[in-house]
């Protein structure tokens, strides 16, 4: 017998938390990178490099979810 909370299984709750929780943290980290670029007065190219380098890990997480969605996994 599978236990449910508010009609959701443990797996559904974990998937929801992973998708939206990590998504919220990614948005917060992008805000931090933007703030870092502003405070350091990096300019356009410096800001681009900051976003590129500091956002590659986040891009991997988003790409994994997009690939799973496309393949229907």
Backbone bond lengths (Angstrom), bond angles and torsions (degrees), N, CA, C in turn:
res aa  C-N    CA-C-N  psi(-1)  N-CA   C-N-CA  omega(-1)  CA-C   N-CA-C  phi
1 X - - - 1.453 - - 1.527 109.15 -
2 X 1.279 115.40 129.86 1.464 120.13 -177.76 1.522 109.86 -96.80
3 X 1.327 115.36 131.22 1.460 120.01 -179.49 1.522 109.74 -83.38
4 X 1.319 115.40 145.37 1.456 120.02 179.40 1.524 109.91 -128.36
5 X 1.306 115.17 152.02 1.451 122.98 174.34 1.523 106.43 -124.45
6 X 1.328 116.66 120.42 1.467 122.47 -176.07 1.527 111.48 54.81
7 X 1.319 116.94 31.49 1.453 121.71 178.21 1.514 114.54 81.11
8 X 1.321 118.04 7.29 1.460 122.32 179.98 1.523 110.04 -112.02
9 X 1.323 116.31 142.17 1.456 120.49 176.91 1.525 109.75 -80.08
10 X 1.324 115.28 168.84 1.459 119.86 179.52 1.526 111.62 -61.78
11 X 1.330 116.21 -39.01 1.464 120.65 178.70 1.525 112.44 -64.46
12 X 1.324 116.93 -39.41 1.464 120.42 178.65 1.522 111.09 -67.08
13 X 1.332 117.08 -39.43 1.465 120.73 178.51 1.526 110.27 -65.83
14 X 1.339 116.52 -42.20 1.468 120.32 179.02 1.526 110.76 -63.63
15 X 1.333 117.41 -42.60 1.471 120.76 179.01 1.522 111.04 -63.58
16 X 1.332 116.94 -42.32 1.461 121.17 178.11 1.535 110.22 -61.38
17 X 1.333 116.47 -46.97 1.464 120.39 -179.87 1.512 112.20 -63.07
18 X 1.326 116.35 -40.95 1.461 119.98 179.73 1.521 110.77 -64.89
19 X 1.323 116.39 -47.05 1.463 119.90 -176.14 1.524 112.06 -67.57
20 X 1.326 117.14 -53.89 1.463 119.72 -174.47 1.523 112.68 -84.63
21 X 1.319 117.89 -33.71 1.461 120.65 178.71 1.522 111.73 -66.02
22 X 1.329 115.99 -49.64 1.471 119.52 178.85 1.521 109.91 -68.79
23 X 1.322 117.49 -34.07 1.469 120.21 176.12 1.520 111.77 -61.14
24 X 1.332 116.09 -40.36 1.468 120.14 177.76 1.524 110.39 -65.88
25 X 1.334 117.41 -40.44 1.465 120.21 177.67 1.527 111.44 -65.24
26 X 1.328 117.49 -35.25 1.463 120.72 177.65 1.526 110.14 -64.04
27 X 1.330 117.24 -44.55 1.469 119.95 177.42 1.523 111.01 -61.39
28 X 1.329 116.38 -40.37 1.465 120.20 178.75 1.527 110.75 -65.17
29 X 1.328 117.78 -39.51 1.468 120.51 178.81 1.524 110.85 -67.58
30 X 1.338 117.68 -35.36 1.467 119.80 175.57 1.525 110.75 -64.73
31 X 1.334 117.23 -38.05 1.459 120.98 174.78 1.529 110.88 -61.73
32 X 1.325 117.42 -40.96 1.463 121.43 178.81 1.524 110.41 -63.67
33 X 1.346 117.85 -42.84 1.462 121.08 179.13 1.524 109.88 -64.45
34 X 1.329 118.03 -41.34 1.463 121.68 177.36 1.527 110.56 -60.89
35 X 1.323 116.39 -44.71 1.461 120.62 179.05 1.528 110.71 -63.81
36 X 1.322 117.55 -39.83 1.462 121.76 177.54 1.525 111.05 -62.69
37 X 1.335 116.67 -41.82 1.472 120.49 179.26 1.525 110.79 -64.92
38 X 1.329 117.13 -39.21 1.471 120.28 179.36 1.524 111.62 -67.07
39 X 1.338 116.18 -47.54 1.461 119.91 -175.82 1.526 112.45 -67.81
40 X 1.331 117.27 -30.40 1.458 120.07 -179.20 1.524 111.85 -86.43
41 X 1.351 117.21 -5.52 1.469 122.71 -178.34 1.529 110.16 52.48
42 X 1.331 115.04 51.02 1.458 121.90 -172.82 1.524 113.25 -73.45
43 X 1.304 119.07 -19.60 1.458 120.79 -176.50 1.518 109.90 81.90
44 X 1.342 115.79 -178.82 1.464 119.48 -176.20 1.524 112.19 -68.87
45 X 1.326 116.87 -46.80 1.467 119.55 -178.14 1.521 111.11 -68.18
46 X 1.321 117.51 -42.12 1.461 121.27 178.50 1.521 111.81 -63.15
47 X 1.329 116.14 -39.50 1.459 120.28 177.77 1.530 110.27 -65.76
48 X 1.328 116.65 -39.81 1.462 120.51 177.19 1.525 110.97 -60.61
49 X 1.319 116.83 -45.08 1.465 121.14 179.81 1.528 110.21 -64.16
50 X 1.337 117.32 -42.98 1.465 120.14 177.75 1.527 111.08 -58.47
51 X 1.332 116.84 -48.49 1.453 119.98 -179.80 1.525 111.29 -64.62
52 X 1.323 117.43 -40.46 1.459 121.19 -179.36 1.526 110.95 -62.24
53 X 1.313 116.79 -53.06 1.460 121.52 -174.34 1.528 111.55 -70.54
54 X 1.315 117.50 -44.72 1.456 120.26 -174.74 1.530 112.86 -81.28
55 X 1.315 117.64 -8.59 1.456 120.03 -177.33 1.528 113.92 -109.37
56 X 1.326 118.52 3.69 1.466 120.02 -177.94 1.527 111.97 -64.38
57 X 1.317 118.14 -39.41 1.463 120.71 178.02 1.514 111.97 -63.78
58 X 1.324 115.57 -40.82 1.463 119.72 178.02 1.523 110.34 -65.16
59 X 1.319 117.35 -37.54 1.458 121.59 178.75 1.526 110.56 -62.13
60 X 1.321 117.03 -38.63 1.466 120.99 177.81 1.515 111.60 -62.25
61 X 1.322 117.51 -41.83 1.464 121.05 179.23 1.523 110.63 -64.90
62 X 1.313 116.68 -44.13 1.472 120.68 179.48 1.530 109.71 -65.66
63 X 1.331 117.64 -42.22 1.467 121.04 -179.70 1.525 110.57 -62.14
64 X 1.327 117.75 -39.54 1.463 120.88 178.72 1.526 110.58 -60.59
65 X 1.334 117.16 -44.16 1.463 120.25 179.72 1.524 111.76 -67.20
66 X 1.319 117.43 -38.48 1.471 120.70 178.91 1.529 110.20 -65.99
67 X 1.328 117.07 -43.03 1.469 120.80 179.34 1.524 110.28 -63.49
68 X 1.333 117.36 -42.46 1.458 120.46 177.61 1.531 111.00 -62.46
69 X 1.318 116.55 -39.61 1.462 120.54 -179.92 1.525 110.64 -65.86
70 X 1.345 116.85 -43.27 1.467 121.36 -179.19 1.524 110.57 -64.91
71 X 1.332 116.90 -42.62 1.466 120.56 -178.03 1.532 112.52 -81.05
72 X 1.317 116.61 -10.53 1.462 120.28 178.95 1.513 113.44 73.56
73 X 1.309 116.67 28.67 1.475 121.99 -179.73 1.516 109.90 -82.02
